[in-house]
């Protein structure tokens, strides 16, 4: 009986071992595979290093209005400054271009000052004070040989000392005849030149100089004078053209003994000289010209004004005033 009990009831120590074995042994669970789905692995983002900083784009949607205005203000100020500067530059360039164009127009246009008569005291004072360079003490070159014009003067009136001459020429140096009279016989007078270079060359010599041309009208004019010493080089300048009578009044030479003129405007200029008045007496007039028509026209007019031909040369003709 006892053996039966032993066989029916096994030892209690064996059961816990079986249970522990069952507990320690992991259960095999079949894994379910999902072929259609992929697994994504999220890696932690590394913080930016100091060596290679990243550019971050500001998100304006998450920025406060004050911060947004503070960021846009420099750009707006730059645009406004750029537009203002460019506008001012364009206006300045337009003004400069208009001024240059107006200057070119003024330099190429002749102005007739018809409201100013040739005997106007204001015009005479203006020429005398602002345009007429006074005579200064200066050693002038000697001209020992009298010219043909001086010889004609000596034949008519003998040797005259301390006389007055007036030479109104377009360009060139001193007239040889007046140069001899000034150096050998003490004459003084006026030398007018239309060419600016010729006037500057004479300025400061022992005579009064005037930068002016001979006006063909009884009023002053302002014109552009073109002078060229060679075909390659040309120079233009603005010059004031004055009536001959205005020049005589400004230089106090209304009783000049010898007057030398040249240029195409001489025949018309002489027509506006008030010959026959008590305050004007031009004893000898020489017209330097090779134009036969201009010489004939001048001769016809001066003959009416009580002048006669004293001598005639290839390049000039001399007239003398008849004694009444």
Secondary structure, 3 states (H helix, E strand, C coil): CHHHHHHHCCCHHHHHHHHHHHHHCCCCCCCCCCCCCCCCCCCCCCCCCCCCCCCCCCCHHHCCHHHHHHHHHHHHHHHHHHHHHHHHHHHHHHHHHHHHHHHHHHHHCCEECCCCCCCCHHHHHHHHHHHEECCCCCCCCCCCCCCHHHHHHHHHHCCCCCCEEEEEECCCCCCHHHHHHHHHHCCEEEEEECCHHHHHHHCCCCCEEEEEEECCCCCCEEEEEEECCCCCCCEEEEEEEECHHHHHHHCCCCCCCEEEEECCCHHHHHCCCCCCCCCCCCCEEEEECCCHHHHHHHHHHHHHCCEEEEEECCCEEEEEECCC
